[in-house]
Amino acid sequence: MEIEILGVPMDLGSSRRGTDMGPSAIRYARLTEALRQIGHTVRDTGNLEVPVAESLDMDHPRLKHIEAIEPTWRRLAERVARTAAAGRAPLVLGGDHSLAVGTVAGLLDAGWDDLGLLWFDAHADFNDSETTPSGNVHGMPVSCIVGQAAPELLAYTRWMRRYLPADRIVMIGLRDVDPGERQRLRASGIAVYTMQQIDEMGIAEVTRRALEHLRTRGARRLYVSFDMDVVDPDVAPGVGTPVVGGLTYRESHLAMEIVAESGLLAGMEVVEVNPIRDVLNRTAELAVALIASAFGKRIL
């Protein structure tokens, strides 16, 4: 497989600074070498240019920094669309999770009508400008991706040519859902597996059910959006918004190994690595290990 890496050093969608350094931390953990050792061809295209928060005025308290985030989405979508249309697998390094609007839009623009999205996250990211308790846009990308949001937010996605059908998204690992988004999520058509269901069924069964759900709805290409906060902070301390009670080290790897075995993986993003909060780059090193597992690294 030919993999094209793109960094998105953005922390505009979060109230905690530091995820803009995530792409550098992941690269420092020898990402390219790990992928080449598996046998992939790897091309690193550098970072997308993203403004820093200090250079901006925050004039929209319920959609913080949206005036800078929205053009970043569009530039990211253009880059991802070119990568996907050329037959290369996009590997996007974040950055906060708001960037997913640009990546998914780019994949759809490239003609990936058979796209399925596997969303690993402690949070639902299904708020909008009416339900958000914080105004942080990294809590809203799924609402934008499926086009189910208040008009105030959707006004910033008018450049998107289409939205992803909600039934082609499966969320895994949720354990911190805001009150305002809970009811909207239940009615959305998105399949959800919380940590309670993972505890009951096991991560292998949950991941296989998620993949089967996507297959039965026409997904033939899989994009994995992996927020590192889905992993327990004892294992991955360097994340933007840590929540206790997450996936273990082995559960995380097993999920990615099952993704690799499916043969569906066509691209991936890893987001919310925050080196400021990390310990000896442990979270970035785990991110590299999980990426390698998703792209086919095996024990034997």
C-alpha positions in Angstrom: 0.0 0.0 0.0 1.1 3.6 -0.7 0.5 5.7 2.3 0.6 9.5 2.3 1.0 11.3 5.6 -0.3 14.8 6.2 0.0 16.7 9.5 -2.7 19.1 10.7 -1.1 21.1 13.6 -4.4 22.6 14.9 -5.7 23.1 18.4 -8.2 25.8 17.5 -11.1 23.4 18.1 -10.1 22.8 21.8 -9.9 25.0 24.9 -6.6 23.2 25.9 -3.6 24.2 23.9 -1.0 21.6 22.7 -2.6 19.3 20.2 -1.0 21.4 17.4 2.2 19.7 18.4 0.7 16.2 18.0 1.9 15.6 14.4 5.5 16.4 15.4 5.3 14.1 18.4 3.9 11.2 16.3 6.6 11.7 13.6 9.3 11.8 16.3 8.1 8.3 17.5 9.3 7.0 14.1 6.0 6.6 12.3 7.5 6.4 8.8 10.0 3.8 9.8 7.3 1.7 11.5 5.1 1.7 8.3 8.0 0.9 6.0 9.0 -2.1 8.1 5.6 -3.6 7.4 6.3 -3.2 3.7 4.3 0.0 2.8 5.5 2.8 0.6 5.3 6.0 2.6 5.3 9.6 1.5 5.2 12.4 4.1 3.9 15.6 2.6 4.5 17.8 5.7 1.9 19.9 7.5 -1.1 21.9 6.4 -0.6 25.5 7.3 -2.9 26.4 10.3 -3.0 29.7 12.1 -2.2 29.9 15.8 -4.8 30.9 18.3 -2.9 33.9 19.5 -3.2 35.5 16.0 -7.0 35.3 16.0 -9.9 37.1 17.5 -12.5 34.8 19.0 -15.7 36.5 18.1 -18.1 33.6 18.2 -18.3 32.2 21.7 -20.5 29.2 20.7 -18.3 28.3 17.7 -14.9 29.3 18.9 -12.4 30.1 16.1 -14.8 28.8 13.5 -13.8 31.6 11.1 -10.3 30.0 11.0 -11.3 26.4 11.3 -13.7 26.5 8.3 -11.0 27.4 5.7 -8.7 24.8 7.3 -11.4 22.2 6.7 -11.6 23.2 3.0 -7.8 23.1 2.4 -7.6 19.8 4.2 -10.5 18.4 2.1 -8.7 19.4 -1.1 -5.5 17.7 0.0 -7.2 14.5 1.1 -9.3 14.4 -2.1 -6.1 14.5 -4.2 -4.5 11.8 -2.2 -7.5 9.5 -2.3 -8.2 10.1 -6.0 -4.6 9.1 -6.8 -5.1 5.8 -5.1 -2.9 6.5 -2.0 -4.1 5.9 1.6 -4.4 9.2 3.5 -2.9 9.1 7.0 -3.7 12.4 8.8 -2.0 13.3 12.0 -3.8 15.8 14.3 -4.4 18.1 15.8 -7.8 18.3 17.4 -10.7 16.2 16.2 -12.5 19.0 14.5 -10.2 18.3 11.5 -12.4 15.2 10.7 -14.8 17.4 8.9 -12.1 18.2 6.3 -10.9 14.6 6.0 -14.3 13.0 5.5 -15.4 15.7 3.0 -12.2 15.1 1.0 -12.8 11.4 0.8 -16.4 11.9 -0.4 -15.1 14.4 -3.0 -12.7 11.8 -4.2 -15.6 9.6 -5.1 -15.5 7.3 -2.1 -19.3 6.6 -2.3 -18.7 3.2 -0.5 -17.0 4.9 2.6 -17.6 3.6 6.1 -16.3 5.5 9.1 -15.1 3.8 12.3 -15.0 6.5 15.0 -12.9 5.6 18.2 -13.5 8.2 20.8 -14.4 8.8 24.5 -16.7 11.5 23.3 -19.6 11.6 20.8 -18.5 14.9 19.1 -22.1 15.3 18.2 -22.8 18.8 19.7 -23.6 21.8 17.6 -23.9 25.5 18.3 -27.1 25.0 20.3 -26.1 22.1 22.5 -22.4 22.8 23.1 -21.5 23.5 26.8 -18.1 24.9 25.8 -18.2 26.3 22.3 -15.3 24.1 21.3 -15.6 22.9 17.7 -13.7 19.6 18.3 -17.0 18.5 20.0 -19.0 19.0 16.8 -17.4 17.3 13.8 -19.8 14.4 13.5 -22.8 16.7 13.4 -21.1 18.4 10.4 -20.1 15.1 8.7 -23.7 13.8 8.6 -25.3 17.3 8.1 -27.4 17.1 11.3 -26.7 20.3 13.1 -28.2 23.7 13.8 -28.3 26.1 10.8 -25.8 28.3 12.5 -23.2 25.5 12.3 -24.2 24.1 9.0 -23.7 27.5 7.4 -20.0 26.8 7.7 -20.3 23.5 5.8 -22.0 24.8 2.7 -18.9 24.1 0.7 -19.3 20.4 1.3 -20.7 18.7 -1.8 -22.4 15.9 0.3 -22.7 14.5 3.8 -21.9 10.9 4.9 -25.0 8.9 5.6 -25.4 8.5 9.4 -25.8 4.7 9.2 -22.3 4.4 7.8 -20.7 5.6 11.0 -20.0 3.4 14.0 -18.7 5.0 17.2 -16.7 2.8 19.6 -15.5 3.6 23.2 -17.9 6.4 24.2 -18.0 7.2 27.9 -18.5 11.0 28.2 -21.5 12.3 26.3 -22.9 15.8 27.0 -26.6 16.0 27.9 -27.5 18.1 24.9 -26.0 15.7 22.4 -27.3 12.4 24.0 -30.8 12.7 22.6 -29.7 13.9 19.2 -27.3 11.0 19.0 -30.0 8.4 19.8 -32.1 9.7 17.0 -29.3 10.2 14.5 -29.0 6.7 12.9 -25.3 6.4 14.0 -24.4 3.0 15.6 -22.8 3.4 19.0 -20.8 1.0 21.2 -20.1 2.5 24.6 -17.5 1.3 27.1 -20.3 -0.5 28.9 -21.0 -2.6 25.9 -17.2 -3.2 25.4 -17.0 -4.4 29.0 -19.9 -6.7 28.4 -19.1 -8.1 25.0 -15.3 -7.6 24.6 -13.6 -5.4 22.1 -13.2 -8.1 19.6 -16.9 -8.8 19.3 -17.7 -5.0 19.3 -15.2 -4.3 16.5 -16.4 -7.2 14.4 -20.0 -6.2 14.8 -19.1 -2.6 13.9 -17.4 -3.8 10.7 -20.3 -6.0 9.8 -22.7 -3.1 10.3 -20.7 -1.0 7.8 -20.4 -3.9 5.3 -24.2 -4.5 5.3 -24.7 -0.8 4.5 -22.5 -0.8 1.5 -19.2 0.2 3.0 -16.3 -1.3 1.0 -13.7 1.2 2.1 -13.0 2.0 5.7 -11.6 5.2 7.2 -10.7 5.0 10.9 -10.8 8.2 12.9 -8.9 7.4 16.1 -9.0 9.9 19.0 -6.3 8.9 21.4 -8.6 9.8 24.3 -10.5 6.5 23.7 -7.6 4.8 25.4 -7.4 5.0 29.2 -5.3 7.9 30.4 -3.2 5.5 32.4 -1.9 4.2 29.1 -2.3 7.4 27.0 -1.9 10.4 29.3 -1.0 12.9 26.6 -4.4 13.7 25.1 -6.5 16.9 24.8 -9.5 15.7 26.9 -8.7 12.6 29.0 -11.5 10.5 30.5 -10.9 7.6 32.9 -12.2 4.2 32.1 -11.0 3.8 28.5 -9.6 1.0 26.4 -6.6 -0.8 27.6 -3.3 -1.2 25.7 -4.2 -4.6 24.4 -7.9 -3.7 23.6 -6.7 -0.9 21.5 -4.2 -3.0 19.6 -6.7 -5.8 19.1 -9.3 -3.5 17.6 -6.7 -2.2 15.1 -5.6 -5.8 14.4 -9.2 -6.8 13.6 -9.5 -3.7 11.3 -6.3 -4.8 9.5 -7.7 -8.4 9.1 -10.9 -7.0 7.5 -9.0 -5.9 4.5 -11.2 -2.7 4.3 -8.8 -0.1 5.7 -8.2 2.6 3.1 -7.2 5.5 5.3 -6.8 6.7 8.9 -6.4 9.7 11.1 -5.0 9.9 14.7 -6.0 13.0 16.6 -5.8 14.7 20.0 -2.2 13.8 20.9 -1.1 16.6 23.3 2.7 16.4 24.1 2.3 19.1 26.8 0.3 16.6 28.9 2.3 13.5 27.9 4.9 11.5 29.7 8.1 10.8 27.8 6.1 10.8 24.5 4.3 7.6 25.6 1.0 8.6 23.9 2.7 9.4 20.5 4.6 6.1 20.7 1.3 4.3 21.3 -0.3 6.2 18.4 2.5 4.9 16.1 2.1 1.3 17.4 -1.7 1.5 16.8 -1.3 2.9 13.3 1.1 0.0 12.5 -1.4 -2.5 13.8 -4.2 -1.0 11.7 -2.0 -1.1 8.6 -1.1 -4.8 9.1 1.7 -5.3 11.6 1.4 -8.8 13.1 2.9 -10.6 16.0 3.8 -13.6 13.8 
